[in-house]
Amino acid sequence: MQHNGRNHIVAADAIEFVPADYFRPLSLAEIFPRTASLEVDLGCGDGAYLSALAQQSPDRNFLGIERLFGRVRSACHKILHADLTNARIVRVEIAYAVSHLCPARSVEVFHLMFPDPWPKRRHSRHRVFTEEFLAAIHRALTVGGRLRIATDQTDYFREIERLAARSPRFVMTDDHASPVVASTFEVRFRQGEIEIHRLSLRKVSDVT
Ligand SMILES: C[S@@+](CC[C@H](N)C(=O)[O-])C[C@H]1O[C@@H](n2cnc3c(N)ncnc32)[C@H](O)[C@@H]1O
């Protein structure tokens, strides 16, 4: 791939995967050159975390989900510059991607790093983590698969814990307690000495 001028833009665009049909689950064989375990970064932002994970684990596939055009573009550029063939981005809404685009039992790890907090009570309905979201995550995960969450928002975190504790389909684990890779927002919060809450949920049952 070319790394300069117009060719670079064309090549970076090719990192974004645009589904031909948004009403069918994604064909992973069409997205990645190799069949491998799949990790999905929900709200991948500028792609720093996704591309670091993909570099660290070349034997796994990584899909970033992001709705903002500019961030999708940054993420695609990072993936291109790192010459990664195991990472792609889809520009789509998180809940839709999890519910309708991820094939059932296809994802080994979902990452939800610093989801938009919507701290005002009247805006909290915009938060992505809901009971329906958790049910959709369950459908898309392999048995034993994980959802890793990090947030700086204490009340959002308590709500996530409350919803997770009510679900018999998951157990809470601490396998995400000290992540090796930091996302852009994580770096920002660490620099500001802001407390970060983390949780990992493991799918224990395939019963829906
Ligand atoms: C606070 S930023 C965190 C970015 C990145 N995960 C990190 O930790 O650096 C949240 C990101 O999620 C994206 N996002 C929020 N809600 C979304 C949704 N419903 N669908 C797709 N992307 C979403 C935002 O555009 C933004 O890039």
The ligand as an SDF file (V2000), in Angstrom:
LIG
                    3D

 27 29  0  0  0  0  0  0  0  0999 V2000
  -15.1700    8.7240   25.2130 C   0  0  0  0  0  0  0  0  0  0  0  0
  -14.7270    8.1770   23.6220 S   0  0  0  0  0  0  0  0  0  0  0  0
  -13.6250    6.7970   23.9710 C   0  0  0  0  0  0  0  0  0  0  0  0
  -12.8120    6.4030   22.7610 C   0  0  0  0  0  0  0  0  0  0  0  0
  -11.8910    5.1980   22.9700 C   0  0  0  0  0  0  0  0  0  0  0  0
  -12.6520    4.0000   23.3100 N   0  0  0  0  0  0  0  0  0  0  0  0
  -10.8770    5.4770   24.0370 C   0  0  0  0  0  0  0  0  0  0  0  0
  -10.9840    4.8950   25.1310 O   0  0  0  0  0  0  0  0  0  0  0  0
   -9.9540    6.2690   23.7760 O   0  0  0  0  0  0  0  0  0  0  0  0
  -16.2010    7.3340   23.1140 C   0  0  0  0  0  0  0  0  0  0  0  0
  -16.1780    6.9590   21.6430 C   0  0  0  0  0  0  0  0  0  0  0  0
  -17.3090    6.1670   21.3530 O   0  0  0  0  0  0  0  0  0  0  0  0
  -17.9530    6.6740   20.1930 C   0  0  0  0  0  0  0  0  0  0  0  0
  -19.3780    6.3800   20.3780 N   0  0  0  0  0  0  0  0  0  0  0  0
  -20.1520    6.7840   21.4050 C   0  0  0  0  0  0  0  0  0  0  0  0
  -21.3840    6.3000   21.2890 N   0  0  0  0  0  0  0  0  0  0  0  0
  -21.3910    5.5760   20.1460 C   0  0  0  0  0  0  0  0  0  0  0  0
  -22.3880    4.8140   19.4950 C   0  0  0  0  0  0  0  0  0  0  0  0
  -23.6040    4.7220   19.9990 N   0  0  0  0  0  0  0  0  0  0  0  0
  -22.0480    4.1830   18.3500 N   0  0  0  0  0  0  0  0  0  0  0  0
  -20.7950    4.2900   17.8380 C   0  0  0  0  0  0  0  0  0  0  0  0
  -19.8050    4.9810   18.4150 N   0  0  0  0  0  0  0  0  0  0  0  0
  -20.1030    5.6160   19.5650 C   0  0  0  0  0  0  0  0  0  0  0  0
  -17.6610    8.1580   20.2010 C   0  0  0  0  0  0  0  0  0  0  0  0
  -17.7960    8.7300   18.9240 O   0  0  0  0  0  0  0  0  0  0  0  0
  -16.2370    8.1590   20.7270 C   0  0  0  0  0  0  0  0  0  0  0  0
  -15.3020    8.0290   19.6940 O   0  0  0  0  0  0  0  0  0  0  0  0
  1  2  1  0
  2  3  1  0
  2 10  1  0
  3  4  1  0
  4  5  1  0
  5  6  1  0
  5  7  1  0
  7  8  2  0
  7  9  1  0
 10 11  1  0
 11 12  1  0
 11 26  1  0
 12 13  1  0
 13 14  1  0
 13 24  1  0
 14 15  1  0
 14 23  1  0
 15 16  2  0
 16 17  1  0
 17 18  1  0
 17 23  2  0
 18 19  1  0
 18 20  2  0
 20 21  1  0
 21 22  2  0
 22 23  1  0
 24 25  1  0
 24 26  1  0
 26 27  1  0
M  CHG  2   2   1   9  -1
M  END
$$$$
